[in-house]
């Protein structure tokens, strides 16, 4: 009994230490928070920083599959391999409480959910004269896609898109990322947690999520992070630095989309991964 209990105790201790580290990192962000807010108006430059090239979500997904992930077909959260047709080879121990039919294929997940920036568009909230069909006027995502090119550019920004098991994408929904201490894995062997309208990603995904989220807020001033989200992203950014694949992915997207993600590129250059 002692032999089997020791690894479990060590694992619990490591988990508690990880959450404590995040808490300390969040506290350290507080002192600089006001300074960041004061600088925000100056950061809203007249020149666009985000995607100005690709306004088709479907074309963006095809470009990612063909030119970015063609030699790295691994899902973002669960690290499951998938083939050129998007069929997922589920890892041993993967389970899903819902959307079982969507576990067979990848879907392109918005790290910053489309709804979370889409609600900033009046077309999403209220509709538009162009948003009419045989059933009458409509609003929401469908209207924003039809009536706003700015929305389409944000939706198709490839820096914000990652391949995910469809069931995971469905259950993550539009929930903000958070730390969920004590929550069990939602998908068995995959370290993704979804609970109480929040999502805690696996450790390996947190740095990329942070730099993607910070990029979206930097590139598109209409999308603003809450103070809590900004502090969490700053903490994850510091705790989980770039790796070779994140840099390769960013470099390939820059070549296709035409704009840089400086939150990634600067770190990659410093680490010697930008080649």
Secondary structure, 3 states (H helix, E strand, C coil): CHHHHHHHHHHHHHHHHHHHHHHHHHHHHHHHHHHHHHHHHHHCCCCCCCCCCCCCHHHHHHHHHHHHCCCCCECCCCCCEECCCCEECCCCCECCCCCHHHHHEEEEEECCCHHHHHCCCHHHHHCCCCCEECCEECCCHHHHHHHCHHHHHHHCCHHHEEEEEHHHHHHHCCCEECCCCCCCCCEECECCEEECCEEECCHHHHHHHHHHHHHHHHHCCCCCCCHHHHHHHHHHHHHCCCCHHHHHHHHHHHHHHCCCCHHHHHHHHHHCCCC
